[in-house]
Amino acid sequence: MCHPHATGGAPGARSGPDLPREPGADAEVRRAVPAAVPEKARPADLRRDELLADAVRGVLGRTGAYGAMVFLRSRAGRSLVLRTVAGVPLSVMRPFRQIAEAGPLPVAVCFRTGHRIVLSDSEDTMRRFPQLAVGLPYDFASACVPVGLGPDRFGVLSALWPASDDGVPAADVAELTAVADRLGAGLAGLAADWRSVEPDGEATVVELPPPSVPATRVGLFDWNVATGALATDERFLEIFGFGPGEFDGTVAALNRRVAPGDLSAFRTAARTALDHGEVLAARVRVLGPDGEPYPVELWARVPTAISDGRTHLVGAVLDTRRLTAAAAAVERLREGVFSLDLDGRITYANRATEPLLLARREDLIGRHPWEVLPWLADPFYENRHRAALLSQRPTAFLASRPPGGWLAFSLYPDAHGVTGRVVAAESPSGEAEPPATPPPAALTGLGGTHHLLQLASALTEAVTVRDVCRAVAEEILPAFGGQELAIYTVRDQQLQLVSQSGYPDGFLDTFEGTPIDARVPGAETLSTGTPIFFESVRELATAYPGLALDEMGAWAFLPLIASGRPVGSCILGFDRPRPFTVEERGLLTALGGFIAQALERARLYDAEFALARGLQQALLPHRLPEVPGIRITARYLPGTQGMEIGGDWYDAIVTGGDVTLVIGDVEGHNVAAAAAMGQLRSAVRAFATGDDPPDQVLARTNRLLLDLDPGLLASCCLVRLTPADGTARIARAGHLPPVLRHPDGRAEALYVPGGPLLGVDERAEYPVSEVRLRPGSLLALYTDGLVEDPAVAIDQGVDRLRAAMARAEEGEGLEEAAERLLREVGSTRRVDDVALLLTAFG
């Protein structure tokens, strides 16, 4: 990744007086890398999150949407990360917390194109974005709008509506766009002030305001028990029925408002508070204007800040009439009533739920019902909760409750959660009585469909063959209750094992290299294109006598066929005999299609990666020159994320009595970047060998890149070093500054002036700065992958390298220094390639 902000003297440069900068460089810096800022900007993360929270609240407050979320572009610039969400369970959005910027989902397409995307219902979603429909198979409408200002784009604002025949109202889309524009302006302001607008940490869930005013009124008081003086707020006076000017500020006046039968209890509560330091929820009755009493609760304590002994009480009085009446009414119902929050946790359950669910309320509160009650553990029931929330429509279902009986559940959703109702029900027609114990979590009904949808969503994010196999193993075995999984691919008309889980050591070795026309089930399922199921050991042994068997009791052999071509086969093993229903066989067949398509795509990606990585490695120098007076070493590390490759390169060229040190980075992570890197390395070598000065080498390379027109940019740093006197002439093209360690151990980043990236302007100039190296000096050239870390600004990464170079160990050689710098400076979370060229002088 190239960093245009490194073209000139950066903020906080350590090289002495201010240095000239290219025209417009500051504006380019702020647009491109707003996180590359001084440390003072870090608290701005809070300001960013406030802007995002205001945006989602604004959408939900001004439109008919029930859910809203903001995705921000990641620091690496290759994905969109869910940062803020409201009205939608975060657990439901798990598969979409990080979306590839180049992917097919609406959020990614909206960000790339800058155009709004509006989906009216589930049919519209399935037709235009089937990957989203597979991951969220519920009926809702949605809209995505880009968040940015001018050419700068920071992310996407998305909202959800209940599906309807009219789709998303045009006025709501306009309001969503207006909110996104205001958010974009706010984020642009942060970026202009060198403040971070990129996502970090977990997504934030924004709590929505309650749908109505609280049912409980609260009044505050301060009572001097020794004098009888009582200071109150207006709400306290309202609760006790005092009109304007009626209260004289004494407890005696208050006593006249307490029901005569409760006056003793009121005084007892006050004494208890004085004796024990507090009183909690003491109930007394207050006389209303009509003389009828109503209950209030007294909460009081002795304030520790008052030094005159236990003579003061401060506290509150709660008027719980409406809340108490509502709770009492619900508690009197004979049918179960409960509430769930957005994530499905029980927040309330009335008394009648206990005998129906055969569980105590204290065991239910704060838990998911499908976690507490084993007979609700099938994912089908969790899916009903999600369906209600995402469609914002009531839903109902039946559940069998052991040891005997059926229950009917009804769910009524809104943006704050779900209200539920449960009653006893008759056995469905043709159904037997529920089993005494629930069956194992096998793939039945829509519960299995949920797992398949999760698998399909995971497969859309899988890049490599290894990613695909991991997704299948993590989703299939739990979904089907299987114990063994093997995935084979076809290579040279033979089956080659690429992934296995649960098999005994060495068991699959005998099947490696099996011809695809062999008479074994793993090959025959592929040659016939038909899944093969065995419900018992006897069935398999009868069909394939002499076949080696392990201790499984049932098997499913699935063909993996993509675009009519055999890709491989997938084998599932179960530890006990089991029947495969018609529904299960159909789902497993569909599953094979999912896996085949993902596997074929991943194999092609792997092949492209291997070609590009091989090309890249072949273009790097295999050995560095040996020059009297200087020692040179280099390190190259590939990125650790996905299959991406970079265009990083380095070189050392002997030119007469001088040595030209070069390091560069081509924008992009693909074969084109690697190819462009090879062309640029050859060009720089040719121009430098011709004894052109450093500025002319970069200028000619810049014009060559523009003539090639690959649509790519590149950064480069070139140092012409004269060993005879230690003169180093430095020219930079949008590249990070070299770091120099002096013989006395002091280290500095050389923020010398530079020109723009290669491939931007054919008239660009690249000024040359001269630095004198003394014997014992150490010079480091590097690419941004070494100092880049999602957690810190790029300038902090450069300073971390400077500090590491200053910490030279006694007797440390050049090779040891290179290894130490990679360990101490390089991030374990790096996503970019790393190149390091280290030169010792003298």
N, C-alpha and C positions, 0 to 999 in steps of 0.2 A: 504494500500500500504506500502510495506516495504522499508526502506531507508538504503541501505548498506553503504552509506557514513557516517552514524552515529556510526560506530563501534569503533572509537577511537577519539583522540583529534582532533577536527575540526579546520579549520582556524579561527582565531579570538577567540579561546576558552578563557574563562574568569577564568579558575581555577588555574592560576598561571604558574609555569614553564612548559616547554614542556613535554609532556607525550609520552610514547612509542606507536607506532602504529603497526598494523598488517602488515606483508610483503605484498607489492603490493596494499595496501589500496588506495593510492593516484590514481593509475591508474584505479582502480575499481570505485572510486568516479567520476572521470572525464568521464568515459564511461557511467555511469548510470545516473548521475544527473548533467549535465553541468551547470544548472542554479543556483546550490547551491554555490554561489561565493560571494566574497566581493563586496561592493558597487561600487568599481572602474570599474567593468566590464560592468555596465549598458550602457554606450555609445556604446558598441559593437553592439547594436541592429542596428545602422546605418551601421556598417560594414557588418553585416549579410544581410541586405536588398540590399546593393551594390552587394554582391556576387550573390544574387538571380536575381537582375536586369541584371547583366552581363550574367548570364546563359540564360535567356529567349532571350535576344538580340543575344547572340551567336547562339542559335538554329535557330532563324529566319534569321540571316545573313548568316549561313553556309549551310542551307538546304532549301528545297522547302516548308517547313511548313509555314502556315500563322498565326498560333496561338501557344502559348506556355504558360505553367503555372507550378508553383511549389507548391506542397502540403508538409507541414511539420507536423511531429508528435506532437500532443498536449502535454502540460505539464503533464496532467493526464495519457497520454499514452494509451488512448482508442479510439482516433479518429485522422484523418488526416485533417488538416485545410488548405484551400486555402490561400496562403500568397502572391503570386505574379502572375500576369497574363498580357499577352501582345497579341494584335491582336484579342482578343475575348471579346465581351461585358461582363462586370462584371454582368450585370443584367441577362444575359442568364445563367450564372453559379450560380445563387442564390440557386437553390436546392442542389448544390454540394459544397457549401462553407465549410461544415463540413461533413466528410464521416466517418462512423464507421469503425474502423480498422478491425473488424471482419466481415464486410459486403461483399456483392457479387459484388461490382463495381470493374472495372479493377484497379483503383488506389489502392484500399485496397488489392486486391489479389496480385498485384505487390509488395506492401510493405511487406506483410506477407511472400511471397515465395522468394523474392529477384530475381525473374525472369522477364525478359522483356515480355511485352504483346503488340502485334501488331495486329490491326484490320484493314482490308483492305477496308471495305465499310459498308454501313448500314445493308446489309444482314448478313455479318459476325458478326457485332455487335449484331443484333437481335438474332442470333443463339447462340452466346456464352455468351452475357451479356444483356439479355432482359431488365433488369432494367435500364441500361444506354440508350438503344434504346427508352424506354418509356419516359424518362426524356428529351432526346435530339433527337427527331424524324427527324433528318436531315441526308442527305447523305454526309458523310465525312469519311476519314481514320484517324486513331490515333495510337499512340504508347505511352507506359508508361515504364520508366526505373527507377530502385531504385537509390536513392541518399545516398551514404554512403562511408565508408572507412573501409575495413576489416569487422570485425563482427559488427561494429557500423552502424546503419541505421537511417538516419535522416528524410527521406521523399521520395517523388517521383517527377520526372520531366516528364511532359506529353506534347505532341505536336499534332497538328492537320494538316492534309493535305487535299486538294481536293480529293474526291474519284476518282479512276481510275481503269481500268482493271488490271493494274500491281500492285495495292496496294501501300504500302509505299516502296520507293526505299531502297534497302539494304544499300547503302552508307549513306543515311540519318539516318537510324537506328544506324549505326556505329557512325556517328557524334553526334547523340543525346546521345549515351552511353558515348562518350568521354567527352561531356560537363557535363553530370551528374557525371562522375568520378572526374572532376576538381572541380565541386561544392562540392562534398562530401569531398574532401581533404581540401577545404577551410573551410567548416563547422567544420570538425574535428580539424582543427587548432584553430578555435575559442573555441571549447569545451575544448581543451587541455590547453588553457589559461584561463580557468574558465569563459568563456564568453557564453552568452545565444545564443542558436540556435533554441529556441522554438518559435512558432508563438504567436503574441500578436496584438491586435487591428484589424482593418479592413484590407482586402486584398489591396495590392498596385497594381495600374495599371501602367505599364511601357509604356511611350509614345515611339512610333517608329520614327526613323528619316524619314523626308519626302522622297517620292519616287524619287525626282529629286532636282537639285540645285534651290534655290529660283529664281523666275522670276524677282525680283527687285534688282538692284545694288544700293549700298549706299556708298557715299563718305563723309568724315568728314572734317571740316575746322575750323579754328580759325582766325577771321578777326579783325585786329586793324583798325577801321574805321578812327581814327584820323590820322594815318600815311599811310594808304592804304596797309599795309603789310598783306599778306594772307598766312597762313600756312595750308597745306593740306596733306591728305594721297594720296597714289598712286591711289586708286579707284576713288577719286575725279578728279584727272587729267585724268584718262581714260574716265570718263563720259563727260568731257568737251573737249576731243579730243587732249590733249597735249601729244606729244611724249617725249621720254627721252631728258632732257635738254632744252625743249622748254618753260617751264614756269619759269618766273623770280621772282615769289613770290610776285607779286603786283596785286591789284584788277584791275588795268588798263589793264593788259594782259587778265584778265578774261572778262572784258567788251567787248573785241574784239571777244570773242567766243559767246556772247549772240546775238540772232537775233536782228537786228536794231529796229524792231518794238516793241520788248519786253524790250529794255534797260531801258525805263522809268518805266515800271512795276517792273523791277528788283530793281531800285533805290528806288522806292516807298516802296517795301517790306522791304528793309533795314531800311528806315526811320521808318516804322511802328514798326519794331522789336525794334529799339532804343527807340521809344516813349512809347510803350506799354509793353516792356519787352520780347516780343516773337512774332513770326509770324509762322503760321501753314499752310502748304500745299499751299504756294504761287506758282503759275504755271508760268514758263517762258520757252521759247524755246531756244535751243542751236543749233548752226550751226555745222552740221556734216562735215567730210572731203570732201564730195561732194557738200557742200554748202547748202544742204537741212536741214531745221530745224526739231528738234524733241523735245518733251516736257520733262521737268524735274520738280520736286517739291522741293521747298526750305522750310526747317524747321530750325528755328534759335531762339536763346534767348540770353538775356544779362546775363552773368555769375555773380552770386552774390559774388563769391570769389574775384573778381577784384575790387579794391577800387578807380580806377581813373575815376569814373562816367560812363555814358553810352557811352563808346567809343569802346567796344569790343562786338563782336557777335561770338558765337560758335554754331555749328549746323551740319546739314547734307543736302546733295542733293541726291534725289532719282531719279534714271533712271527707270521709270515705263513703258518703251515702250512695252516690251513683255507682262507684266501684263495688261496694259491698252488695248492693242490690243486684247488680249484674252477675257477680260471682255466685251469689246465693241462688239466683235463678238457674244458672248453668249447673250448679251442684245438685239442684233438685231434679234435673232431667234423668230419665231412666236410660237414655241412650248415651253412648260415650261421645264426648266432645274433647278435641285436643287441638293444639296448634303446633306448627313446625316453622322454624326459621328458614331463610333462603337455602341454607345448606342441608336442610332436612332434619335438624335436631329438634327434639320435643321441648317446647318452652312452657306448655301447660297441658294438663290432663285433668278432667273432672273425676269425681268419685266413681261414676259408673264405668269408667274405662278399666278399672282394676279387675272386676269379675269377668269382663269380656275378654281382656287380653291375658288374664291370669298373671298379672304382674303388678307390683306396687308402684305407686306414683313416684316415690323417691328414687326408684330404680330406673324410671323412664326419663325423668327430666334431665335435659342436657345431653341425651344420647340419641343416636339414630334408631328408629324402631327396628330396622332390619339388622342392627347389631345386638340389641337386647333380646329380641324374640327370634329364636332360630327358625321358626316356621315362616318368617318373612325374609329369610336370608337370600332367596332367589333374586337375582338382579332385576327381574321383572317388576318387583314392587318398588324398588328404588327408581326404576325407569318411569313408573307411573307418576311419582313425585316430580321428576324432571319434566315429564310431558305436560303436567298441569302448569308448572312455572313458566316453561318456554312458550306454551300456546296461550297462557292466561285464560284457560277454559276449564270449567269443572270436569273432573274425571271420576270414574267409579270402577271398582273391581271387587272380586270375591277372593277370599283367602281361606284355606283350610287350617283350622287350629286344633292340633292334637291336644288331648287324646280323643276328641270327638267333637264335631261341630264346624259350622261355617260362619264366617263373618263377612258382612258387606261394608266396604269402606267407600266414603265419598270425600273428595278433596276439592276445596274451593280456594283458588289462588288469588293473590294480588301482588303488587310490587314489594310488599313487606314480608311475605311468607305465605303459608297455607293454613287454612282452618279445616280441620278434619272431623268427620262424623263416622262412628262405627256402631253397627247394630248386629244382632244375631240374625242369621239368614238360613233359609232352607237349603238342603243339598241340591246342587245343580242337577238338572235332568240327566239321568244316565250315569251320574258319578257315584262311585262307592264312597263309603264313609272315609274320612281322612285317616291316614296311617297313624299308628301310635307314636312313631318317631318320624321326623321329616326325612325325605330322601336326600342323598348327597347332592351338592350343588352341581348337577349335570346341566347340560345344555337343553333346556326345555322352554317352549314358548318364546315370548319376547325377551326373556332374560338372555337366551342365547343370542338373539339378534343384537342385543346391546353389546355383547362381547365382540361380535363380528364387526359392528360399527366402530367400536373402539380400535379393533385391529386394522380396519381399513383406514382409519384416520392416522394410526401410527405408521402404516405402510406409505402413506403419502409423504411423510417426513423422512422416511428411510432413504439413505443415499447409496451406501455401499452394500455389497452382498452380506457382509457381517451385520450391518444395521437391519437388513430385512430379516435375517435369521433370528436376531435377538428379539425383534418385534413379534415374530410368530411364536417364539418360545414363551415370551412373557404374557401373551394374550390367549394362545390356544390351550395350553395345559390347564390354567385355572378355569377357562370357560367350559371345557369338556370333562374335567376331572381326570385327565390322562396323566400317565407317569413317564412315558417315553415319547421322544420326538426325534425323527431323523429327516434331514433334507438332503437330497441328492440332486446334482445337476448332470447334464449330458455333455460329455467331452469325448470326441473321437469315437462316437457311437458306443460309449461306455458310461456307466453310472459312477460318478465321483462324489464321495461324501463331503459336504461343505459345512454341515452343522449337525450336532446330536446332543441330546439331553436325556439323562436317566438310564442309559444303557450300561450294562456291565462292561468293565474294562476289556478291550480286545474283542468283544462279541461281534462288532461290525467289520472287523478286519477281513473276514473271509468273503464279504460281499463287495469289497472295493474293486473297481474295475469290471463289474458284471456287465456283459454285453446287453444292450437294450432289447435284444430278441431272445434273451435267456428265459427259461421257464421258472421264474421266481415272481412272486406277486409284485415286488417293487418295480420290476421291469415290465411285466405284462399289463399293469395298470396304465403304463405309459404307451405301450405299443397299441393297446386297444382304445385308449382315451377314455376309459370307463373306471370309476372308482370301484374298489373291491373291499367288501366288509366281511369280517369274520367275527361272529358273536361268541365263539368259544374256541378253546384249543382243539377240540375234536374236529370242528369245521375246517380249521386251517390244516391240521395234520391229514385229514382226508383228502383235501384238494391238492396238497403238495407233500406227498409222503417223502420222508427223508430230509425235509427242510430243517435246518438248525433252528431251535426254538429257545427262547429264554423263559422267564417265569411269568410272562404276561398272560392274561386270560381272554383278551379281545383286541382286534386290530382294525384300523382303517388305512387303506392304501389309496392315496389320492394322486392322480396325474396332474402334472404342472405343464399346461399347454398355453402358450401365448401366441396370438395371431396365427393359429394353425400350426405352430412349430413346437416340437417337444422341447421343454426346458429342463424337466427333471421330475422327481416324484417326492411326495411327502408321506411319511409313515407315522401314525399315531398308535401308541400301545397303551392298554388299560390293564390294571392289575387283577381285575375280576371279570368274569363273563358278563356281557351286557347286551341288551337288544339295541339296535339302531332304528329309531322310528323313521317314518317317511320324511318328517320334517327335518330331523337331524341329518339324514343322508343328503337332502337338498341343500341344507346350510353348509355341510362339509364340501359338497361339490362346488358351491359358490366360493367357498373359502379357497379351494385350489386355484380358481381363476384369479382371485386377488393376489395370492402369493406368486403365481406364475408371472403376472404382469410386472409386479414389483421386482421380482428376481431378474427378469430379463432386462429391465431398465437399469438395475444396479450392475449387472454384468457388463453392459455397454459402458456404463460410467467408469467401472473399474478398468476396463480396457483403455479408455481414453486417458484415464489418470496415469496408468502404467506407461503409455506412450509419451505423455507429456513430461512425466517425471524422468523418464529415461532420456528424453531430449534435453531436458534442463541439466541433468547431471553430466551428459556428454559435452555440453557447451561450457561447463565450468573448467578452469585449468586443472589438469591432473597433477601438476607440480609447479612450485613457485621458483623463480630464479634465485641463484646464490650470488650475492654481490658483496665484495669486501666492504666492511664497515657497517653493514646493516644486516639484520635478521628479520625474516618475514614468515608469518604463519597465518593460516586462515581456518575458519570454521563455517560450516553450513548446516543448518537444521531445518527440516521441513516443518510446515505448520502441523498442528495437532488436531485441527477441527475438520471433520468430514474428509472429502477427497480433494480439497482445493490445493493448487500448486501456485507458486509465485514466479515473478520474473526477476528475482534477486540475482545479482551477479557480482563478481569481484575479479580483479586481475592485477598483475604486477608486470610492467613492461620495461625492459632495459633499453634505454635510448642514449647511446653514446656512454658518457660517464654518469648519466643520471638514471634514476628509476622512477617511472610513473606509476603511482598507486591509484587504482580506480575501484570505486564501488558504486552500484546503481540498483534501481528498483523500478521495474516496469509495472504500470498500473494493471490490475486485473489478476485473475487466478484461473488460467486456462491455457490451452495449447497455443492460442494466439499470443498470449503474454510471453510464454517460453520462447516461441519463435522470434518475437520482436527482441527479446533479450539477447538471443544469439546474434541477430543482425547488429544490434547496438554494440555489443562487445567487440565484434569484428571491426566495426567502423571506428570505435575509439582506439583500438589497437593499431589500425592502419594509420589514422591521423597522428597518433602519438609517436609512432615509429618514424614518421616523416619529419619529426623534430618540430612540429607546430607547437607554439606556446599553449598553455592550458586553456586560456580563454578561446583561442581559435579552434582547439580540439572540440570543445563543447559547442561552439557556434556552428561548426561544420556538421557535427553529429545532429544538432537540432534541425538544421535544414534537411539533412538526409532523412530524418524521421518524418518530417512533414512531406517530403517527396514520396516516401513509401506509403503514406496515408493509411496506416493501420487502424486509425481511430483510437490509438492509445497514447498515453502520456508516460513520461519516465522522469525519475529524479536521478541525479548523478553527482558524485563528489570526486574531484580529480586533484591529486597532489603530485607535483613534480619535485622530487627530492634529489639534491646534489650531495652525495656522501662526502665530497672533498671538504666542504665548509659547513654542512648542516643546513643549507638554505632549503626551505620548503615553500613552494609557490602553490597556493590553494585557489581553486575555482569551484563554485557550487552552482548546481542547477536544481533548485527546489529541494535540496537534500539536507538532512540533519547535519549539524556541525561536527567536525572531528573533535575528539577529546585528546588532549595532550597532557602527559604526566612528565613533569620536569625532574631532573636528577635529584633535587632535594625532596621529592615526594609530593610536592604541590601539584594538583591537577586542575585543569580548566577546560571548559568547552569553548572552542574557537568559533564564536558567532561572527565570522567574517562576512562581509557583504556577498551577496549572491544574485543570480538571475532567476528567472522563472523556470518552471518545469520544461523539459525538452518536449517539443511537439506542440507548443502553444503559439509562439510568435516567431516568424522567420527572421525578424529584425532584432531579436533579443540579444542582449550583450551580457557577458559573464565576467565581471571584474575579477582580477587576480590580486590576492593578498599574500604578502611575504612574511614568513615566520622563521626565526632562526632556532634550530634544534641544537642543544648541547649534548655531548656524549653522555649516555645514560638515560636519554629521553625515550619515552614510549608513546607512540601515536596509534590511536584506534579509529578506524573507519568502520561503519556499521550501517545496517538497514534498520528501519523502524520496528521490525519484529522483535529486536532485542530489547528495546526500551519501552515498547507499547504494552500497557496493562489497562484492562477495562476499569480498574479501580482508581487510577491516578491520571493526571494530565500528562501529556507527552513531555513537557519541559521537566516535570518531576522525574520522569524516567531517564532523561538525559542526565539530570543531576545525580540520580542514583548510580549511573555508570561512572560519572566523574568521581563520586565518593569511593566506589569500588576500586577504581584505578589508583586512587591515593592510598588505599590500604594494601599496598604491596607487601607480600610476605618476604621475610629475610631469605635470601638465596633462591628466590623464586625464578625459575626459568621462563622463557617465552611460552612454551607449550603449556606449562602449568598455569601461567597467567591467563591464557586464553580459556582453559577449562574452568578456572575459577570465576572469570567474568560471566561465562554462560550460566554457571550455577547461581551466582549472587544477584545478577541483574535480570536474567531471562525469567519471564513469568511462566509458571506451570499451566496457566490458562491461555497461553498464546494461541492465536488463530492464524498468524501470518508466519511466513518463512523468516529465518534469521540468517544473516550473513555478517561475518566479523573478519576484518583484515587488520592484523596487529603487526606493527613494525617497531623494532628496537634499533636505536641509532647509537653507534659507538661501541 
